[in-house]
């Protein structure tokens, strides 16, 4: 797991670190949205489903 670079008090992040943080945040946003969509699918809320062939 990769975490964004944190700035230190009184020091600014380098341009490369800011770019890296933006890329990580965009990727994290996509992954979190997919997880939320999977959690909202009603089919995963049932404990037992009958076989499809019957």
ABEGO torsion letter per residue (X at the ends): XBBBBBBBBGBBBBAAAAAAAAAAAAAAAAAAAAAAAAAABAAAABABBBBAAX
